[in-house]
């Protein structure tokens, strides 16, 4: 692993801090009138997502971590594993369901997803920011049920449950924001 000094910090850089892989989100070099210079930094733990903050002396060296993202095509799942294919080399990989986690609700066969790696170790699967999914189950909307902002639950083809406006019906294709599971529009 390469090392980097606090003088070389950049936002988005990934370092090993106290045995954890962290992405630097914010840092500030401070040179007080009395005493040595130091660096205040905020980092996000890659695995847990927790935000850490600390102050270190200027010039301290940290190991860096090489982050890599690969666009892969989601093929299918067999109940225990999810299968992805590299669209360039056509190599296929399988990932256990626990590696995919809650992201599975936004994966539709043949869509692309981003697999994130840190030094060759898989961190997780990131779906596209917006997906288009068909409604498979929802309550019918009745004429007059048009109260401004009212919503009802709907189940999508991948099994995800989202809140949708009253006018949405079974068979409608919806655009959903995968970051928060929010309804964007009907296609």
N, C-alpha and C positions, 0 to 999 in steps of 0.2 A: 504494500500500500504506500502511496505517496503521502507526504506530510505537507501541511500548509501552516503558515504563521498567521497570527491575528492581523498582521499588516496586509495580508492577501485576501481577507474575508470579502465575500460578495453575497448578496441576498440570493437565496436559492442553492447555495453550496451545501453539500452534504458532508458532514464530519462525524467522527466517532467521539462522543462525549460521555465520559463515565461508563464506557462499555455499551452505549446505546447509539444507534444510527439516528442522527438528527439533521434536519434541514434548517439552515439559518434563515430566519424570517426578518430579523432586524438586528442591527448592531450599531454601536456608537463608540468611537475612539474618544477618550477623555484624557486631557492633560491638565491636571490641577496645578495650581500655583506652587503647591508644596507636595512633595512626594513623587512617586513614579507614575507613569502613564498606565491606564488600564482600559479595558474594553467591556462595555455592557452589551450583553447579547440575549436575544430571544430566539429560541429554537423550537421546532416541532418534532417530537419523537415519531419516526416513520411508522413504527409498528403499532403504537397505542394511540397516536394522534394528540397526546398531551402536549401542552405548551410549557416549556421550561425556560427559566430565565436565570442568568448568573453573571457574575463579574469576574473577569480573569485579568491577570497582569498582561501588559502589552508584550508581545514577542513570544508568547507561549505557542507551542506547535501542537497540531492535532492531525490525526490520520484522516485522509479523505476517503470517501466512498464514491465509486462510480455508479451513477444512476443510469438506467437504460429503460426505454419504453419500446415495446414491440406491438405493432398493429397486427392483430390476428382475427381470423374469421371464426365465429362461434358456429360449430356444426350441430351438436346435439348433446343431450345428457342421457345416461342410462340408469339414472336413479342414484348412483353412488359417485360417478365421475362425470366431469364436463369435458368435452372434446373440442379442441381448437386447432386451426390449421393456419400455417404461415402462407399468405397468398403468393409469395414469391418462390419459395423453395418447395411448397406443398408438403412440408414436414408437419406431422400431426403430433400434438401432445395431449395428455389427459391430466386433469387436475381434480383432486378430491373435492367434494362438495364443501368441506369446511374452508378450503382456500378461496372459493368463490364467494361464500357467505351470502349476505343480503343482496349482492349485486345480481344474483340469479334471477330475481324478479323482473329485471330490465333486459335480460338477454333473450333475444328472439333468434331462431335458427337462421343462419346465413348473414346475420348482422356482424359488424366489426366491433371489436373491443380492444382495449389497450391493456397489455400485461406489463406490469411494472416490476423491474428487477433492480436489486442493489447488490453489486459485486457478484452477480450470477445467482443470487437467492431471490426467489419469487416473493414479492411483497403482497401483491393483490391484483385483482382484475377491475378495471375501470370501464364502465359502459360508455356509449356515446352520450353526450350531454342531453340530447333530445331523441326520444324514440317514438315510433308510431305503432300503436298497438290497438287491436280490435277489442271492443267490449263484448264479453261473453255472458255477463249476467248483471242485471240492474233492475231496480223497481221501475215500473212504467211511470211516465210523467203524464199527469192529467191536465186538461185545459183548465187554466185558472191557477195552476201551481207555478206561477211565475214571480213569486216574491223575489225582489232584488237580492241577489247574493245567496239564495238558498241552494243547498247542495244535497246530494244523496250519494250513498256508496255504490261503487261499480267494481266488478271483478274483470280484469283484463285477461287476454289469451295466455299470458305467462303466469297467471295466478296472483299477480299483484292487485292489491285493493287500493283504490284512490277515491277521493271525493270529486264528484263531477256536478255540473249544473243540471237542473231539472229537465232540460230539453234533450239530454243525451239518452239514446236508446240502444238496445242490444243490436250488434252488427255495425255500429258506428266505429270509425277508426279515429283515434285520438292522438294528439301529440302531447307527450308527457315529459316534464323536466325531471331527469333521473337524480339530480342533486337533492331534491326535496320531495319528489313524488307528486308534484303539483300539475294539475290540468292546465294546458296552454291553449289548445284550440281543437276544434273538430275538423277533420280533413275532408 
